[in-house]
Amino acid sequence: MLNRRTLIAACAALAVSAGAAAAQDWKAKYPELVFAVVPAENATGVIERYTPFTEYLSRQLGTKVTLRIANDYAAVIEGQRSGNVHIGSYGPSAFARALMTGAKIEAFAIEVNADGTKGYRSVLYVKADSPYKSIEDLKGKNICLVDPNSTSGNNVPRFSLNKMGIKPDEFFGKVVYAGSHENAVIAVQQGTCDAAFNWWNDEQESNLKRMERKGMAKYDDYRIIFKSEQIVNSPYAYLADLPSELKAKIRDAFFSIDKNDKAAFDKIYEGKQQMWQPVDNESYVGIIELNKFVDELRKKKS
């Protein structure tokens, strides 16, 4: 004879069974997940920084997670647009570009600075012993950008220069795309460029600070002559059509890493960032508008 207690127990058992079946369903469909990172630094640096995290994700999700180092920002965009990259680490403009080109993706985690803020800036570096004090002093000189889909290394600089009435390809002697933030700094170091745009959180953390910690550059050898307004921080995004159970597990892995593997998180940011926080696509609407603005600038130039 069925009673209330028996019915509750039966329903609970069915729920557990259904949950297990759903998990088996997505694991059968996704025996491997690809996690791709935009090339903010050289490939060796990205591998060292993210390998412990991808190993952590594999353990938490119970399926293999493969780290893929993209050759450029567009490779991550195309990887998610085609469905071959399941989770992507983006810069804001690259993520916005992915949405603009039809990628069905959802931002779910945002980077958080050590002081709790969720933004960073584009800065322009020159050598500390150079005579340049402002952007105007760089007329006819060579300048390094990073990648056409870089927020701090291209789009914000072009937007800011336009506000100053400066057309980069006419004002500067040469505009060079360095490919990564590290390469842009190295170009100034070697004299290929007289100045380079780069990302900067605060006095404690920036690409240049990271390079100094790796012995690639000395922070005091450079000077900032321009600093942009704050830009919304970088997101992580997964494919929108992933099973809801899998997306929930990915979010849980990200937001519980402080309890489960803090060392893997600290390896990514060298202990210079707070834990990730939830975010959604709406936070990047302003960046989509920035991309559109830069696109219009390019059209006018051509």
Secondary structure, 3 states (H helix, E strand, C coil): CCCHHHHHHHHHHHHHHHHHHHHHHHHHHCCEEEEEECCCCCHHHHHHHHHHHHHHHHHHHCCEEEEEECCCHHHHHHHHHCCCCCEEECCHHHHHHHHHCCCCEEEEEEEEECCCCCEEEEEEEEECCCCCCCHHHHCCCEEEECCCCCHHHHHHHHHHHHHCCCCHHHHCCEEEECCCHHHHHHHHHHCCCCEEEEEECCCCCEHHHHHHHCCCCCHHHEEEEEECCCEECCEEEEECCCCHHHHHHHHHHHHCHHHHCHHHHHHHHCCCEEEEEECCHHHHHHHHHHHHHHHHHHHHHC
